[in-house]
Amino acid sequence: MFGLDLVQLGSKARSGIGQWAGEFIATFGLIGTILGCVRFKPEAVATAVALYITSAYWFTASTSFANPAVTIARSLSDTFAGIAPSDAPGFIVAELLGAIASAWLFGWLFAPEKPR
């Protein structure tokens, strides 16, 4: 479509605590958005996720990968949104930690009340 090879290795260096913190927060918020919608308004999940990812694009330096699969895919693209494969593991760790922390916190906050 853009005259580029189908698969390339990314060359954009993306590394450092700020980048990883942004990914942690983006993933944390994404999981929180999903769990909140599933608990309180399941029909809004698709819209809420789309709106959240759009906003995360703007508040993260990396344009919000927020997903290990996206991180891997972007390491195979030498475009503006690409990432050097050697930097991908830091993002994946930050995303997994953000997902775990969010699932724990929002799983606890949004747990259904137990009958008395």
N, C-alpha and C positions, 0 to 999 in steps of 0.2 A: 504494500500500500504506500509506503513512504520511500521505496527504493532501497531499503536496508536488508541485510542478510536476515534470514528467519531467526537464527540463534547467534548471539554474540556474547562475549563476556563483558560485563559492565566495567567501567574504568573510573567511575565517579567515587572518589574517596569520601566515605561517610563513617566517621568514627568519633568516639569521645563521649564523655559522661552526659553532656547536654543532649546529644542525639539519642543516646540510649534512654535517658530519662523521658524524653518526648515520646519515644515508642512505648515505654512502660505506661505512661499516662494515657496515650491514645488507646492502647489495648485494654487497660483498666476501664476506661470509660465506655469502650465499645461493648465489652462483656456486661458491664453494669446496665447499659442501655437495653441490651437484649434481655437480660434477666428481669429488669423492671417491666418491660413491655409484656413478656411472657406471663409474669405474675398478675399485672393489673389491667393490661389491654392488649391481648395477643394479636388482634387484628391490625395493630399499629406497628408491628415489628419491622416490616419491610420499609415503611416510610421513615421510621425512627432511625434505622440503621443507615439508610441513604443520607438522611440529614446529618447524622453524626459523622459519617465518613467525609462528607462535604466540609463540615466545619473543621474536622481534624486535619484535613488537607492544608488548611490555612494556619492552624496553630502549632504545627510541628515543622521542624526544619527539614525533615525528610520527605515531606508531603504524605505523611502517614501511611506507612506500610501496614502496621497494626495486625499483621497476620503472617505467620512463618511461610505459608505457601506463596504469598505475594512477595515476600522478601527474596525467596529463592527465584521466583520468576523474574524479579527485577534485576537479579544478579546476572541474568541471561539476556539483558538488554542494555546496550551502550547508548542510551538516550538520556534526556534530562532527568527522568525519574529513576534511572538505573543506579546500581550500587556495585562497587567492586566486590567480587566473591569473597575476598579475604576479610571484608568488613561485615558480611552477612551474619556470622555466628554471634557477634555482639548484639545485633538487632534481634535475632531469634531468641537469645537468652532473655533479653529485656521484655520481649513480647510474652514469652512463656511465664515469666515472673509476674507480669502485669495481669495476665489471664488468671493465674492461680490466686493472686491476692484479691482480685475482683470477685472471682467465684466464691471465695471464702467469705468475704465481707458481705456481698449482696445476697449470697445464699443464706447467710445468717439473718440479715436485715429483712429479707423478703420471705422468710420461712412462713408457711401457713401456721396459723395459731392452732395449738393442740386443744382438743375438746377437754373440758373440765369434768 
